[in-house]
Amino acid sequence: MNLTEFNQSDRCEHFSCPERSVSSAVYILLYVCSAAVVVLTVCGNLLVIISVFYFKQLHTPTNLLVLSLAVSDLLAGIFVMPPMLIWTIESCWIFGIFFCTIYWLISFTFTISTFTVAQIAVDRYLFLSKPFLYMNIVSLKITRVVIILNWCVVVGYSIAVPYFNGNFSGSVMCPGECFLYLNEVWSVIDLVYSFIFPLSVIIIFYTLVFVIAKKHATAIRELNNHTRPKTQKITSHSMKSERKAAKVLGILVFVFIMCLLPYFIYSLLGNVIELQRETFQKLLILVSLNSTINPVIYALFYPWFRRCIKIIISFQILQTDSALINVLL
């Protein structure tokens, strides 16, 4: 997660806790809405995790990446979103300096999401551009190794950032605030690592994915003009499925970028304008809402996910050999 740099010389003056200015009814409503968002995030991503992990038919390299994304979103929903929403409602960090550091360490889940979406883009590109090479090289084992390496690198980086910027000591913290401060070098490193590099990978490879998908669609139409009706039906159905999968993942990526882009643009302006805590917190909430939206996208566009939800909530999952149920009908 990109960490914002504030002017450290007078930071304590800017982050004093203001008095609560909303009525009790609005105050309670904010907490109820926040609780609803957290519950939706946790339950939605838990359903994705159970679906992909349990049903054998969904054990594919791409779905393993979706599983990794859901795990990072679940962790964000459990450990990051509740204190973030409370911080915003109270307009003050009430959990102390120690938990502030822990909070920012746990927020690595957002960076995991960013890199996982980039991996999904590369995975789709390889599948469409080099299908035979993809089938021979990209296996479940290889994908698991890539996912583990991704998590290890991001966790290591998330520990290194506060360590090399003196945030573990708490000496740069002020009462009522919770920001990690980066020096100029680490600000640049973090911007490139957390945003510019993964976003570039996402945009480049998804552009290539849609270019290739369009070429395939044209080639299939030309082929169908010279083949039997049965072959045409099979080929068209296969192509339609792949295009739909690419479309859904494209929607996932688009929503992801729209949730993160305002935050990083605002962070880039840190050396030009004075960053406001309220605006910063709202943009952080927008970033975290991506973890809530992802399962909704799956439910709207993936029939297999809706079937999995039905099987899970109806307790059919407890039946013998339920893991072998065909959910891709």
N, C-alpha and C positions, 0 to 999 in steps of 0.2 A: 504494500500500500504506500502510495506517495505520501511523504511526511512534509508538512509545511514549515517553512522558515519564517519566524517572526523577528521583529527588532528586539533583541534581548536587552538593550539598555534601559528601556522603559516598559517592558512587557507587563510587570506586575501592576502598573497603573491602569492598563487597558483591560485587565481581566478580573476585576473585582466583581463579586457576586451581587447582582442587582436584586431589588425587592420584587417579589412576584406581583405582576400587574394584571393578571387575569382573574376572573371570578371563580368561585369554587366549582360551579357547574362546568365551566370550560376546562378547568384544571382536571376534574375527574374524567371528562370526556376524552381529553388528550391521553390520559393513562389507559382508558378502555380501548381506544383506537390503537395505541401502541401495543397493548397486549394482544389484540386481534391480529396485528401484522406479524408479531413474533410467532404466535401460534400457527398462522397460515404458512409462514416460512418454514418452521420446523416440521409440521405435518406434511406439507407438500414435498419437501426434499426427502423426508423419511420414506414416503411412498415411492419416490423415484429410486432410492437406494435399495429398498426391499424388492422392487420389481426387477431391476437389472441384476441384483445379486442372486435372487432366488430362482427365477425362471431360466431354465437352461437355454431356451431358444434365444434369449437376449444376450448371451455371452459372446459378444463380438468385440473386436478392438475398438470400434467407434463407441459402442455402448459403455465400454470400460472408461473411456474418457468422459462420457456423460456421467458415469458413476462418480468419478473423481470430482467433477464439477459440483455434483449434488452434495458430496461429503463436505466440500469447502463451504458451500452455501448453508448446509446444516450447522456447521460449526459457527459460522457468522451469525445465524439466527439464534443460537443458544448463548454464545459468549460475547459477541460484539454488539449486536443490535440492542439488547436490553439496557446496558449502561449508556450506550450512545443516545437512545431515546430519552432516558431519564436525565441525562446531562443537558439535552436540548430543552426539555420541559422545565427543569429547575433553573436553567440558565446559569448553572454552576456545577462544577465537578465535586461531588459529595463523597467520593469513595477513597480519597487519600492518595498520597504520592505513590506508594508501593503498588497499589492496584492500577494506577494510571500507567505505570511502566508495563505491568502484565497485560493490560488492555491493549496497548499498542503492539506488544509482541504477538498477541492472539490475532490481531487484525491482519496478520500475514495471509489469512484466508482469502482476502480480496485479491492479493497478488496471485495466489494459487488459481483463482478463478480466471484472471487475465491470461495467465500462461496456458491454462487448460483450454480456453477458447482458441488460443493461437495454435495449440496442438491439434484441435479438432479441424481447424482450417487446413493445416498441413496434411492431416490424415485424409480428408476429402479430396484434396488435390492429387495426392498419390494414388488414391483409389480410382479416380476418373482418368488421370493422365497415363498411369502405368499399371493397369489392372493386373496383369500377369505377374509383374515384379512385386506388386502389393500382396497378392495371394501367397507368394512364395516366401516373402520376407517378414511381412507384418503379421505376427501371430499374437495370441493372447499373452504368451510369456514375455515377448518383446515389449508389448504395450504396458504390461505391469512394471517392467524394469524402468521404462521411460517415465511412468507416473511416479514411481518411488523416487527416482532421481530428481524429478521436478519438485516434489515436496521437500526433499532434503536440501536442495539448493535454495529454495525460497525460505525455509525455516532458518538455515544458516545465515542468509542475508539479513533476515529480520532481526536476528540476534546481533549481528555485526553493526547494524546501523545505530542503535542506541548506545552500544558499547563504545564505539569510536567517537561518538559525539557527546559523551559524558552524561547521558541521561539516566544510567543505572544508579548513579550516586544521588540523584534527586536535587542536585545543586542548582539546576537550571529551571526547577519547577517553582510555581507560585501558588499560594493557597487559592482554591477555587477554580483552577485551570488544569487542563490536561492536554498539553501539546508537546511533541518531541521536537527539539530544535536541531537543525542541521547547519553545519558550516557550508560555505560556498561550494567547496569541492564535492561534498556528499549530496548537496542539493542537485547538482548537475548529474552525478552518478545515479541518484535515485530517480530523477526524471527520465533518464535514458532507459534504466533498467525496468522501472515499473510501468512506463507508459509508452514512450516513443518506440522502443524495440518491439514489444508484443503487439502494439497497435499496427505498426508497419507490417509485421508478419500477417496479421489478420486481414488487413485491407488488400495486400498484394495477393495472397493466396486465395482469398475468396473472389477477387476479381478474376483470377485465372480459372477458378472453379466454374464460374458462370459463363466464361468464354468457352471453356471446354464443353460444358453442358449444352450450350447453344449449338456448337458444332456437331455434337452427338445427335441432337434432335433433328438437325438438317439431314445428317447421314441416314438416320433411321427412316425418315420420311421417304427419302430417295430409294432406300432398299425395299421398303414396303410396296413401292409401286411395281416391283419386279418379283415379288415372292408370293407364295400361297397365302390364302386367307388365314389358315391356322398359324403359320409362322408369323404373319403380320400381327395376329392377336397376341401371341406370346411376347414378341419383341416390343410391341407397343406398351403392353402391361409392364414389362421390366423397365423400359425407359421411363414410363410415367412414375413408377415407384421411386426410381433414382432421382428424378427431377423434383418430386415432392419432398424427398429427404433433404436434398440440397436447399430447397426453398425454406423448409422449416429451420434448418441450421442457419440459413441466411437471416431469417427473422430473429433468431436467437442472438446472432452476432450484432445485428443492427440495434436491437434493444440494449444490448450490453454496451455498445459504444455510446449510445445516447445517454445512458446512465452515468458513464464515467467521464465523458468529454467535458461537461461543464465544470466538474471538480478540478480537472487538470488544467483547463484554461485559466481558471481562477488562481490556481497555484502558480502558474507561469507569470501572472501579473503581480506576484508577491513583491518583486523588486521595483515595481512601478507605482502601485497604489498601496494604501494601508489596508491590510486584510482585516475584515470584520469577523468576530467570533460567530455571530448569529448566521451570517451568510455561509461561513465555513461549515458550521454544523448542519445546515440545511442541505448543502451539497454532499456532505458525508451520508446523510440519510438517503439521498437520491441514489448514491452508489450502493448502499446496502439494500435498497429496494429491489435491485436487480436479482438478489438472492430469492426474493419473494416472487418475482415475475417469472423466473425460469420454469418452475413446475407448472404454472398456469399455461405457459406456451406449450409445454408437452401435452397437457390435458386438452388444449384446444385443437392441436394439429396432429397428435399421434394417437391413432385408434388403439394401438397396442397398450399404451399407457392407461387409457380409459378402461380397457378390458382387465388390466392388472389391478387397477383400483377396485373394480367390481369384485374380482376374485378375493382380494385382500379383505375388504370391508364386509363381505358376505361370509368370511371364514372358510371359504372353499380351499384356502391355502393350507388348512390343517388336514386335508384329505390325503390319503396315500397317493404317492406319485403326482401330486399336484404341480411339482416343479416341471413336469413334462407336458403340462397343458399347452396347447397351441394358442399363443396369444397374438400371432401374426396373421390371423385369418383375414 
